[in-house]
Amino acid sequence: MRGLVTDESAIALGAPVIRVWAGSVGSAQATAEQRAAVVSDSMRIGDLAGQAGIKVAYEFHNGTLTDTDASAAQLLREVPHPNIYTLWQPWADRDAAGNLASLRGVLPRLVHVHLYHWTTERRPLAEGSDNLRQYFKLIDCPVFLEFVQNDDPQNFLRDAAALKAILR
């Protein structure tokens, strides 16, 4: 599983969660054997990280077994480990209703949310505030800003201020 910290650095940093990719093959291309390998590896790393008091969470990402809502939900069912969770982020190509359905599908195992406002390009977070307010009615976990317009530090500060306003 890509992304797994295999040394003591996560422990030394006091990381509460290790983010992993659910394999390196998209759900439509994955063979039964590849999917089974991700499930087996997930159970193994769930045990290892759990012994250190660290949660493991799948990244929602293209080219992995979490590249669709259905595949992510299936993977979470196939890996009933109490230390395996998922991250979530709004899909840029979906409307609020589609993203709310996606979010509801992972709520029982949701540990972290990546926030941004992205249509065909990165946009100011405030432009997506109506959708974000709907998501926050369901979210009860940490969030962080992932992408900001033009990767500009000033835009990060602008989006952080917008996030604070949305949460009020």
Phi, psi and omega per residue, in radians:
M1 nan 2.154 3.130
R2 -1.236 2.530 3.058
G3 1.689 -0.155 -3.117
L4 -1.360 2.229 3.044
V5 -1.347 2.077 -3.035
T6 -1.765 0.029 3.102
D7 -2.021 -2.821 -3.065
E8 -1.511 0.086 -3.043
S9 -1.104 -0.694 3.130
A10 -1.092 -0.689 3.112
I11 -1.171 -0.807 -3.129
A12 -1.068 -0.616 3.140
L13 -1.405 -0.196 -3.086
G14 1.222 0.508 -3.116
A15 -1.130 2.202 3.114
P16 -1.376 -0.402 -3.053
V17 -2.468 2.410 2.981
I18 -1.876 2.213 3.129
R19 -1.576 2.297 3.111
V20 -2.276 2.691 2.997
W21 -1.593 2.468 -3.128
A22 -1.477 1.275 -3.124
G23 1.470 -2.984 -3.116
S24 -2.295 0.376 3.113
V25 -2.278 2.368 3.123
G26 -1.120 2.723 -3.050
S27 -1.067 -0.604 -3.134
A28 -1.240 -0.463 -3.114
Q29 -1.706 -0.265 -3.040
A30 -1.179 2.347 3.044
T31 -1.431 2.907 3.077
A32 -1.034 -0.645 -3.141
E33 -1.181 -0.715 3.115
Q34 -1.144 -0.727 3.117
R35 -1.122 -0.760 3.121
A36 -1.085 -0.616 3.121
A37 -1.160 -0.688 3.098
V38 -1.149 -0.722 3.121
V39 -1.072 -0.849 -3.129
S40 -1.080 -0.798 -3.140
D41 -1.132 -0.636 3.114
S42 -1.089 -0.758 3.117
M43 -1.084 -0.711 -3.128
R44 -1.146 -0.851 -3.097
I45 -1.275 -0.488 3.040
G46 -1.054 -0.744 3.086
D47 -1.118 -0.852 -3.086
L48 -1.075 -0.858 -3.127
A49 -1.163 -0.648 3.131
G50 -1.070 -0.641 3.105
Q51 -1.092 -0.456 3.120
A52 -1.678 0.053 -3.139
G53 1.298 0.449 -3.113
I54 -2.028 2.331 3.081
K55 -1.431 2.714 3.052
V56 -2.039 2.328 -3.123
A57 -2.331 2.360 3.068
Y58 -1.289 2.417 2.977
E59 -1.426 2.369 2.965
F60 -1.338 1.999 -3.063
H61 -2.705 2.496 3.022
N62 -1.053 2.630 3.098
G63 1.333 0.310 3.104
T64 -2.381 3.125 3.121
L65 -1.349 0.045 3.048
T66 -1.957 0.464 -3.104
D67 -1.458 -0.109 2.999
T68 -2.395 2.742 3.096
D69 -1.050 -0.769 -3.094
A70 -1.111 -0.752 -3.134
S71 -1.199 -0.693 3.104
A72 -1.091 -0.772 3.123
A73 -1.115 -0.715 3.096
Q74 -1.083 -0.769 3.140
L75 -1.082 -0.737 3.122
L76 -1.115 -0.590 3.056
R77 -1.226 -0.661 -3.116
E78 -1.263 -0.371 3.141
V79 -2.040 1.464 -3.092
P80 -1.436 0.431 -3.084
H81 -1.211 2.323 -3.104
P82 -1.212 -0.133 -3.125
N83 -1.937 0.152 3.106
I84 -1.864 2.193 -3.086
Y85 -2.221 -2.967 3.057
T86 -2.459 2.697 2.936
L87 -1.618 2.995 3.040
W88 -2.599 2.616 3.027
Q89 -2.592 2.612 3.107
P90 -1.146 2.425 3.076
W91 -1.386 2.251 -3.079
A92 -1.108 -0.479 -3.071
D93 -1.635 0.258 -3.120
R94 -2.104 2.697 3.028
D95 -1.459 3.109 -3.089
A96 -1.053 -0.708 -3.122
A97 -1.083 -0.759 3.111
G98 -1.125 -0.706 3.113
N99 -1.218 -0.625 3.082
L100 -1.117 -0.697 3.092
A101 -1.110 -0.734 3.106
S102 -1.071 -0.801 -3.140
L103 -1.091 -0.782 3.123
R104 -1.034 -0.563 -3.114
G105 -1.188 -0.336 -3.119
V106 -2.029 -0.013 -3.042
L107 -0.875 -0.770 -3.101
P108 -1.068 -0.402 -3.085
R109 -2.089 0.277 -3.095
L110 -1.350 2.258 -3.119
V111 -2.123 -0.312 -3.079
H112 -2.855 2.591 3.139
V113 -2.192 2.383 3.021
H114 -1.746 2.158 -3.109
L115 -1.932 2.516 3.024
Y116 -2.963 2.931 2.998
H117 -2.155 2.013 -3.029
W118 -2.457 2.098 3.021
T119 -1.766 -1.860 2.992
T120 -1.546 -0.128 3.086
E121 -2.645 2.889 3.095
R122 -1.177 2.332 -3.083
R123 -2.240 2.862 3.067
P124 -1.043 2.399 -3.114
L125 -1.000 -0.643 -3.114
A126 -1.009 -0.513 3.130
E127 -1.157 -0.389 3.117
G128 -1.801 0.274 -3.005
S129 -1.063 -0.622 3.132
D130 -1.094 -0.774 3.097
N131 -1.140 -0.772 -3.113
L132 -1.069 -0.668 3.096
R133 -1.054 -0.660 3.089
Q134 -1.143 -0.739 -3.133
Y135 -1.118 -0.695 -3.091
F136 -1.185 -0.271 3.028
K137 -1.188 -0.355 -3.120
L138 -1.883 -0.431 -3.021
I139 -1.423 2.263 3.060
D140 -2.395 1.003 -3.132
C141 -2.735 2.994 3.115
P142 -1.096 2.626 3.053
V143 -2.272 2.707 2.964
F144 -2.506 2.705 3.104
L145 -1.386 2.186 -3.075
E146 -1.741 -0.901 -3.088
F147 -2.114 2.420 3.040
V148 -2.222 2.692 -3.083
Q149 -0.987 2.226 3.100
N150 1.056 0.280 -3.100
D151 0.900 0.562 -3.055
D152 -1.584 2.182 3.127
P153 -0.969 -0.586 3.108
Q154 -1.175 -0.593 3.092
N155 -1.243 -0.532 3.030
F156 -1.090 -0.800 3.132
L157 -1.104 -0.683 3.095
R158 -1.087 -0.790 -3.135
D159 -1.199 -0.597 3.084
A160 -1.118 -0.699 3.091
A161 -1.146 -0.694 3.108
A162 -1.117 -0.708 3.117
L163 -1.077 -0.759 3.105
K164 -1.052 -0.712 3.126
A165 -1.160 -0.685 3.124
I166 -1.112 -0.654 -3.099
L167 -1.340 -0.255 3.129
R168 -1.225 nan nan
